[in-house]
Amino acid sequence: MAAAPPGLERLHRGEMLCRVSLGLTCYLPDAPTRDEVLRAYSVYRSLCPADRRTLVSNARNPFFFPMEKDDLTQVNGCLAAQDRRRDEGLVVWDGNDSEQWSFWMQGFMSPAGVPAASFCQILIPETIDPEVLHELARGLAGTLPMLSGHGGYTVHYNARLKQRAFNQIYGWSKRFLGIEVEDLPRTLPFVLNAVKGANWLTLIGRSLWRRLAGADVVAPFLSPVSSEPLAEALLIRAGEMPSLADRHRGEFPNLYADVERTLLAIKVTDHPEFDGRFAESDETNAWLRRLVDPDRW
């Protein structure tokens, strides 16, 4: 079992600032319907322990309610407006900041009115067998119409302390090339027609895969990189375990880079700056290209 090393969590005045967990994010072309949220939650429910499904809310409600014994009926009730509002969704959480289990699926409406993808994001403790994350990816790729997705070691942060958190995340990402930096509101408008990039698990939806195959650049992956065609996406797995790829130990995520090079024809070419030192140094796009141009990062 792989686990993140001690120290990849930072507190600020006693509350969580940012930390590294195992995470999976899938980008969806449209706001999810009630049925799609229920199908995705059922995948999560099949692998999340019952005692870690304790709090529930719709995505726009700042308050969580205790999960009832009949969680499926309760979740269905939370989704009453799902088919009427683009920005509706569902959050199921165990109440923990550290080593949390959480499910978050939501339609997204750009404040500027710019078209944007929607998303489904799952976080699980970094101490859990990563095979659980792989099974979650397989389940979602079998049921959710998606654009793309990625899974592996993922940084999440306290939104109230975002600027401070991204200063720390910048430092971590300089050292650990395998971690995924996420700011969903910044990314969602840019993944409607492109992939963000590769990680341990990489999901390519059917429309993007057809574009890539049409570019005549797709070659078979060599072991230990594997690919599995599922109903809604191709799932690529770069090795048996996710990697932090610690530069201080001379490590580089070569398998992730192999996948990334295959996806360059459909990769995001421009992305707004992340907060903190990313923006101060104008280095967000250098981070996005770290796997194929590590010297710039």
N, C-alpha and C positions, 0 to 999 in steps of 0.2 A: 504494500500500500504506500502510495506517495503522499507526502504531507509537506506543506509550506514550512520553511525553517522558522524558528522563533524570531520575533521582532518585526514581522510584516503586519504590524498593527500599530497605529499611533493614536494616542488619546490627547484630548485638549481639555484641560480643567475637569478631568474625570469622565468625560464622555468620548465616545468613539469619534475619531476624526476621519480615518480611512484604514482599510485593511484589505488583505488579499484572501480571497476564497476561491473555490471552484465555481465557475459560472458558465451559463449558456444563454446566449441571446440570439433570437431569431427575428428577422425583419419581414414584415408582411406587407403586401401591396395595397391592401385596403384596411379600413377599420374592421376589426373582427366582429363577427356576428355572435349572438348568444350561443348558438350551437357550436361554433368554433372555440369559444372560450371554454365551454363545458367539456369539449373533447380534449382540449389541451390540459385543463385541470385534471381530467381523469387520468391522463398520462402521468402527471406529477403525483397525483394521489396514490397511484399504484406503486410508487417507489419511495415516497416520503413517509416516514413513520407516523402513525396516527397521533402520537403524543407531541409531534412537531407541527401539527396543523391545528393551531390553537386560537388564532385571531384572523378575522376576515373583514374586508371593507370593499366597497366599490372604489374605483381608482380616484374619483373626485372628492371623496369624503375624507376629511382629515382624521376621523375617529375610527378606531377598530372596535369590533364587537367580538365577544367570545364565540368560538366555533361551537355550534350545537352538535349533538350526537349524530343527527341526520344532516351531515354537512352538505350533501348533494342538493337537498331541498333548499337549504339556507343559501348556498351559492347561487342556485337558480333564481332565488328571490332577489339577491343583490344585483342581478343582471336585468332587472325589469326594463330598464331604458336602453339596453345595449344595442338594439336594432334601430334606435331613434336618434342617438347622439354619437357623433364620431369620436368624441373624447371619453366615452365610457370605458369601463374595464373592471378588473378584479385584482385585488391584492390579498394573498393568504400568507401569513407570517407566523413564526413561532415566538415572536417577542424578543428575540435575542439580537444584539448587535454583533457579538462575536460568535463565530461558528453557527451562523443562522441557516435555517431552511426558509426560503421564501419563493413565492410565485407571483409574478406581476405581468399582467397582460392588458394592453390598453391601446385604443385608437389614439392617434396623435393629430392635433390640429396646430399647425405652425402659427405663432402669434402674428406673423407677417402675412399670413394667408398663402404661403408658399406650399405647394404639394409636398407631402412627406409620407414616409413609410410609417406603419404602426409596428408594435413589437410584442414579443413575449420574452421575459427574462426570468431565469431561475438561478438562485444561488444556493449552494450546499456547502457544508463545512469542508475545509481543505483536508481534514483528517479522515474523511469518508473515502472509501475505495473509488478511484476515478471511473471505474467501470459503471458506476451508477450514473455518472454524467453522460457516458456514452449511450446507455440505455434510454435516458431521457431524450437525447438527441435523436435516436432511432425512432422513438415513439412520436415525437413532434413531427419529424420528417415524413412519417407515415400518415399523418392526419391533417396537417396545417398547410394551406397554400402559402408558400413563402417565397421571398426573393432570395435570401441568403441567410447565413448565420455563422456563429463561431463559438467555440467552447474551450475552456482551459482555465488556467489561473487568471483571475479577473479582479481588478481593483474596484471596490465600491466605497462610497464616501458619505459623510454627513452633509446634506444639501445646505444646511444653514451655515456651514463653515467651508463653503466650496472653494473660495480663493485660497485659504490656508491649506485645505486638503490637497489641492492640485500642486501647490509648492512641494509637498511631500511626495506626491505621486510622480512628479517630474524626476525627483532624485531616485526613486525606486526604478522607474522605467529606464533611466540611464544605466543602471546596474543590471537589471533583470530583463533581458530582451524577450523573454517568453510570456510576460504578463500582458494582459489586455487592458488598455486604458479606455474608459467609457464615459461619454457625456451624451446621452441619448438625444436630448433636444438639438444638440449641434450636429449630430450624425444623421438623424432620420431623413432630412430632406435630400441627402446626398447618396442614399443607398437604394433609391427607387430604380436606378438603372446601372448600378455598379456595386461591387463587393467592397467591403471595408478592408478585408485582408484575411490572411490565413492564421490559424492557431492550431492547437492540438487537434481539435475537431473543426472542420470547415464544412458548411452546408451551402450548396449551390442549387437554387431553385431551377425549375425546368426552363423558364424563359431565358435566364442568364446562361444556363449550360448550353442551350441551343445556339446562342450567340457565340459562345466560346468555341464550340465544336465547329461552327460555321467559319471561324477564323483559321481553321486548319492548324491550330497550335497545340491541340490536346494530344499528349502522349500517355501511354499506360504508366501508371505509377509503379515503381519498383519497391518490393518489400524492404523495410518494414512500413512503408506507406501503403494503406489499403483504401479502396473505395467501394461503397455499397449503394447501388441505385435503390431508392425507396419511392413511395408513391408520389411524393411532392418535392423531393430534392435528392441530389447526390450527396452522400455523406462520406467525407474524406477524413481518415484518421492517420495522423502523422506519428506513428510509433505506438508502443504499448502504453506508455505513460506520458502525461503532460510534463513539461519541463519549464522551470523558471529561467534557465539559461543564464547563469550567474557569470557576468564578465570578470568578476574578481577571482573566479576559479578557472578562467580561460575557456568557459563554455560558450557555445554558439548553437542555436536551434536549427541545425542543418536540415532536418526533415521539414520543419515549418517553412524554411526558405525554399525547399524544393517545391512545395505546394504553391507558395506565393508566386514563384516564377511562372508556374503554369497558368496562374490567374491574371497576369499582368494586363492582358488585353481587355479585361472587364473590371479592372481595379479603379477605385476612386482616384482621380488625379488632382483634386483640390478639395480642401476641407477647411472649415473655419477653425480658428485657433482655439485650443483648450485654454482654460483659465490659468492663472498663476504664472510660473516661470516658462511654461510652454509659450504663452503669448508674449511675454517679455523678451524671449529669445527668438521668437518667430520660428519655432521648431516643430510644430505639430505635424506638418507634412514630412519633415525629416523622420519623425517617429513612425509615421504611417509607412515609410519606405525602409525602415530599419533592417528588414530581413533581406532585402536585395541590395541595399547600399548602406551597410553598417558604419562605414567610415564617416559618412555625413552626420550620423547620430552619435 
